[in-house]
Amino acid sequence: MSKLWGGRFAQPTDQFVEAFTASIQYDARLYPQDIQASMVHCRMLARQGIISPAEAEAIVAGLAQVRQELDAGQLPFQESLEDIHMHVESRLRELIGPVAGKLHTARSRNDQVATDLRLHLREQVDLMRAEVRAMQQQLLALAEVHVETVLPGLTHLQNAQPVSFAHHLLAYAEMLERDGERLGEVRRRINQLPLGSAALAGTPFPVDRLWVAQELGFDGICRNSMDAVSDRDFAMELASACAVLMVHFSRFAEELILWSSPLLGFVELPDAFCTGSSIMPQKKNPDIPELVRGKSGRVIGNLNSLLVLMKGLPLTYNRDMQEDKEPIFDSVDTVRGSLRVLTDLIPGIQVRRTVMAQAAEVGFTTATDLADYLVRKGVPFREAHAISGRLVRRCVELGCTLAQLSLAEMQQVDGRIEADVQAVLTVQASVNARQSLGGTAFATVRQALQEARARLADSCLK
């Protein structure tokens, strides 16, 4: 089959080279955007008098038929046609004849693919932002039920201070809110039109790029033709946002794995999101969180791939840039899959409140409250810290908790401790003492939940 660009060449392309250079296996998904942008470009050519209205009408009708065939899976892909642009144009030529060749007036595959990719990624970002909000909604719904469920907050994977389980969940809701904001910021930079930049230097035809941008829903145009066709920072930025999202998912998945382990037993994951062992019949493995945790590595690697791909390229377009699609498509697909599976899993989590509460008592988690008690009596914090530490050591020697330590034992360490100390040494008192904005006190958490709901509702309207 003759190439659409083959006039300069005397020999056919080597068959292995055709397979090696083809990108259709990756960019086939761009066909809706390719046809959409081609239709608008064609109408612009007619509006500007570059082609006739009759020619434009024939081309647009032909493109609509090509889209129908692709929608129905009736147009087979061939490596000899290299990419989605050549598939569409080749089939268009079969349908309407030589007039199809006028579609490519005043454009190049360089600005064409950049436009298609931006249109596709813009759509994917919109879907991801909606899916991030859906996951936030599930986290908030679970948090609302567990404001007064207490578990140990950890530092260094050691019991540190007791916290509300809702407060813990809200930490992930906050991460997702920033993730959604990042995606919105990326979208604004994605949403600039490259079309009309042609191969690299612009076009001598009187095109109306601003009209095309408006018709395709772009916020504006890429202002420099060389930059428009040769940079993929919008894809790198989206890959970065995807990598951060996956890091957040991986951390949440790790906690689900730890919490569901019989060693902790804080939660029971739904059967539909776990698997068994081929040899050990008792096993219930948290494979879904484990896979999310594992997939984060691939998305982080995709970001690195794009950065390395672009770092040494001179202006303008280089064929290396064909390799931009596989990593960014994979990152988007992986994030969206992870969003779906985690969002669907969260409502099925069964929380074992008693087990969490018992664990919150372990490890002297109210030791800071004891130090704060002394501070309120005028003791400098560093001195209070040392006193509380000596009392913890005494508890270790006696095999008891701080709340079980007698007042007499405490006063042997420091006489300023009085009977009212017992009121600050319970887990509930510890949690509710932390009423500062952003803290874990039940009332503070309820207010945070209310504010998170309001922000989420507001973001859904934007």
N, C-alpha and C positions, 0 to 999 in steps of 0.2 A: 504493500500500500504506500503510495507516494506521501511524503510528509508535507504538511501545510507550509513548512519552512524550507522545503528541499530544493528550491531552484538553484542554489549555489553549488549543490553537491552532485558529483558524478557517480558515486558509489552508494549502494544502499547501506544502511546502518547494520553493523554486526549484530547478530541475533542475541548474543549474550550481553552486548552493550545495551540493546533495547531493554532487556530484562533488568539490567543493573541500574539503568538511569530512570526507569519508569517510576512514577510516584502515584499512579492511579489507585494502588491498594490503600493509600493513605488519604489522598485528597478527593476520593469519590464522594465523601460525605459533604463536600462543598458544593455539590451540584445545585441545591436550591438557591444558594447565594450567588453562584456563578450566573445562573439564568436570570435571577432577579436583577442583578447589576447590569447584565447584558441588555435586558429589556429597557431599562432606564437610559442606558448609554445610547441605545438605538433611537429612542424617542428624542433624546437631546440632539442627536445628529440631524434628525429631520427638522426639529425646531430651529436649528441654526442654519438650515439650508445646505448642509453638507451632503445629505442624501435626500432623495425625494420622499414625500409622504407615502406613496405607494410602496416603495422599497421598504420603508420602515414597517408598514403594516404587514407585509409578507414576512419579514424577519421576525417580528414579534409573534405572529401567529405560528410560525415554525418553531420558535423557542418554546411556546406553550405546549406544542405537541411533543417536543423533546422532553419537557418536564413531565408530562403525563406518562411517557414511556419509561422514564427513569423512576417515577413514583411506583409504577407497576412492575418494576424489575424486568422490563422487556428489552432493555438496551444492554447487550453484553459488553463488558469492559475488555479492552485489548491492550497489551503492553506496547504494541507498535504505535498506539496513539498517545502514549506517554502520560498524559495528565487529564484532568477533568475538562480543562478548557478545550483541548483538542478533540475530546470525545463529543462535547456539545457542538462545536463548530463543524466537525466532520459530519455528524448526523444531520445538522441543519442544512448543510450543502446537499446531502442526499435527498432531503425533503423538498427544498425550494430552489436548488440549482445555484449557479454562480453568484447570484445576488447575495447569497450568504457571506461571501467574501467581503462585502462592504461593512459588515458588522464590526470588523476589527480596525476600521478607520479611526485614527486618532487615539489609539490605545495600544498597549503592549501586554504580553503575558506578565510582565514585571509589575505594572500597576494593577493589572487584573487580579492576580493572585493575592496581592496585598489587600485589595478591597474585599475579595471573597473571605479572606482569613479574618479581617476585622469584623465583617458582618457576622460571621459564624461565632467568633469569640464573644462578640457583644451579646448575642442570643444566649450563649452558654453562661455568661456572667449573670444575666438576668435570671436564668433558671437556678443557678447556684445561690444567688441572694435569696430567692424565695425558699429554697430548700434549707438554707442556714436558718431563716426565720422559723421554719417548721420544726427544726431540731431545738431551737431556743424555746419554742412553745412547749415542747414535751419536757424539757428540763424544768421549766417554770411550773408546769403542772405537777411534776413529781415533787418539786421543792415545796409547793403549797401544802402538800400533805405531811411534810416532814420538818416543819419549822422547829418543833420541840423534840425532834429525834436527835439525840446527841451521840457523837462518835469521837474518838480521839483524833485531833488534828496532829499531823506529823511534821517533824523536820528531821532530816537525815534518816528517814524511815523509822524514827523512834517517836513514841508517844510524847507529845509536847504540851498541848493545851486542849481541853475539850471544846468542841465547836458544834454548832447546829448543822445537821446534815443538809438542810436547805441552804445554809451559807456556803457549804462546800460545793453544792450543785450550781449555785449562783456564780461561783468563780468561773465555771465553764461557760455559763450564759454570757458573762462579761467578755470572755475570750472570743466567743462567737459574734458578739456585737461588733467588736473591733474587726473581726474577719469580714463581716458584712460591709463595714465602712471601707476597708481596704479594697474590696471588690468594686464598690461604688467609685472609688477614686481611680482604679484601673480602667473602669468602663469609660470614664470621661476622656482618658487619653487614647483608648482604643477607638473612640467614636469620632475620628477625623478621616476624611475621605482622601485616599491616594489617587483615585481614578482621574485621568486627565494629565498625569505626570508622564505618561507613555513609558518609553524604555528607561529614560533617565533625565532627559533634557527638556521635557515638555513636548508640546505638539504645535506645528504651524497652523493647524486648523482652528477656526474660531469657536472652540468648545465653551460651554457654560458650566463650569465646575460647581459653582454655587447652586445652580438649579438641580444638578445631579445629587449634590449633597443633601439638599432639602428633600428631594424625592425618596432618597434612601434612608432618611432619618438620621443623617450625620449632623453633629453639632457644628462642624466647620470642615475646612479642607487642610490637608497637609500643605504647608506654605512653601516648601522647597522640594522640587521634583526629585532631586538626587536623594534627599533624606527619605522621601515618601516611598521609594522603591527599594531602599537598601538597608533600612533599619528594621529590627524586630524587637525593639525595646518594649513595645506593648505586650508582646508574647512573653518576654523574659519577666516582665513585671507581673503578669498574670501567673506565670509559673512560680514566681516567688510567693505570691499570695496563696497559691495552692499548697506550696510546701509548708507555709506557716499553719494553714488550716490542718494539714495532715499531722503536723507536730502536736497541735492541740488534740486532734482525734486520738493520736497515739498515746498521749498522756491519760486521756479519759479511758481508753481501752485498757491501759496498764492497770488503772485503779479497779476497773471492773474485774479484771483477771485476779488481782490480789483480794478484792472484797469477796469474790465468789469462791475462793479457795477454802477447803475445809479447815485450813490453818487459821483463818479469820472467821469465815462464815457470816460475814456482814450481810450479804445479799444472795439471793437465788436468781440466776438468770433463766429466762424462759426457755423451755425445751426446744422450741422452734429455732432458736439461735445458738444451739450447742450441738455437739456431736459426741458419739461414743467411741469406745476403743474396740479394735478388732480382736483383742485378746483378754482385756480386763472388763468384765461385764458391769462393774460398779461405776465405771468412769463416766463423768459428764464434763466434757472438755469445752472450755470457752473459746472455741475455734474462731468464731466471728470476731471478737475483740482482738484475738491474736493476729488474724489476717489483716485487720485494719492497722494494727501496730506494724506489721511487716510491710504493708504496702506503702507506708510513709517513706521508707527508704527509697523506693522507686521514684516517688514524686520529688524527693530531694535530689535524687540523681538526675531527673529530667531537667531541673533548673540548672544544674551544673552543665549538662549537655548543651543547653541553649547558650549559656554564657561562653563556653569554650568554642562552640560553633561560630559565634559572631566576633570573638575577640581579635582575630587577625585579619578580618576581611577588609580590603580596600574598597572605597566607593567605586562603583555602586553595586548593582546586582552581581552575585556570583552563584554558581550552581550549588555550592555548599548549602545555600539557604533553602534548598529543597528539603533538607533534613530538619527543618524547624517544625514540621507538622507532627511527626510521630511523637516527640516528647510532649508537646503542648496538648495534643489530643489525648494522650495517655494520662496526663496529669488531670485534665478536666474530667475525663471518664472515671478515674479513680476517686477523685474527690466526690463526684456526684454519687457514685456507688456507695462510698463510705457514709455519706450523708444519709442516704436512704436506709442503709442497714442499721445505723445507730439510732436514727429517728424512730424506726419501727421497733427496735429492741427496747428502748427506754420505758415505754408504758408497761412492759411485762416484767420489769424488775421487782422482785419481792424483797422488801427491806425487813431485816430481822432487828427490830428496835432494841430488844432486850440484850442481844449479843453485842450490839454496838455500845449500849449504855454500860454494860459490864466492862467492855474493853476500855472505855473512857476513864474508868476508875483506876486502871493499871498504870504504873509508871510515874506516880506522884505528879499527876497533871495539874494539880492545884498549887504547886510549889511557888509559882509566880504570884498567885493570889495571896499567899502567906507573906511574901516579900512586900507586896503592895499594901497589905494590912499594916505592916510596920512603918512603911513610908508615910501612911496617913497619921501615924503617931509621932511623926517628926524625925524618924530615922532616915539618914541618907540612903539612897537606893543601893549603893554598892555595899554598904554595911548590912542592909536588910537582905540583900542577895546572899551574902556570906552566912548570915544567921539561918536563913531558910535552907541553904545547902547543908549546914551542920545538922539541922533537924531531919533532913532527908537521910543523911548518913545514919542517924540514930534509928530511924525507921527501918533501914536496911538491916541494921544489927538486931533489931527486935522482931523483924518479920511482920511489920504492920504498916498500915497506911498513915498518912498525915492526920486524917480525920480520927483514926483510932489511937493516936498518940495522946497520952494523958496530959492535962494541963500542967501537972507537976513536972513531967519530963520536959515539956516545952520551956517552962520557967527556969529550969536548971541551965538551959542554954541562953535564955534572955528573959529577964524579969519583966520586961515591958509587955510581954504577951499576957493577955487576960482571957477571961472565959468567953468573951464575945468573938474570939478567933474562930470558934466552930462555925459561925454563920458564913464565913467566907471559904470554908474548906470543902463544901459540897460541889459536885460537878455542875449542878443547876445554877448555883450561885456564881460559879466561875464564868459560865457562859453569859449569864445575864448581867454580869458586872461590866462587860465589854460593850458599852452603849455608844461608843464614839461612832461617827459616821463611817460606814464601811465595816463595822464590827459585827460580832456574831450574836449579840444579845437578841432574844426572840423578838422583841418589839422592833429593834433595828432591822432585823431580817424581814419582818413583815412589811415594813416601810420600803425596804429595798425591792421586795417582790412587787409591790404596788407600782413603784417607779419603773421597774423593768417591764412590767406589763404595758404601762403607758408608752414607753419608748418603742416597744415592739409594735404596738398598734399604730404609732405614728410612722414608723418605718414602712409598714405595710401599705400606707397610703402614698408613699413616695415612689 
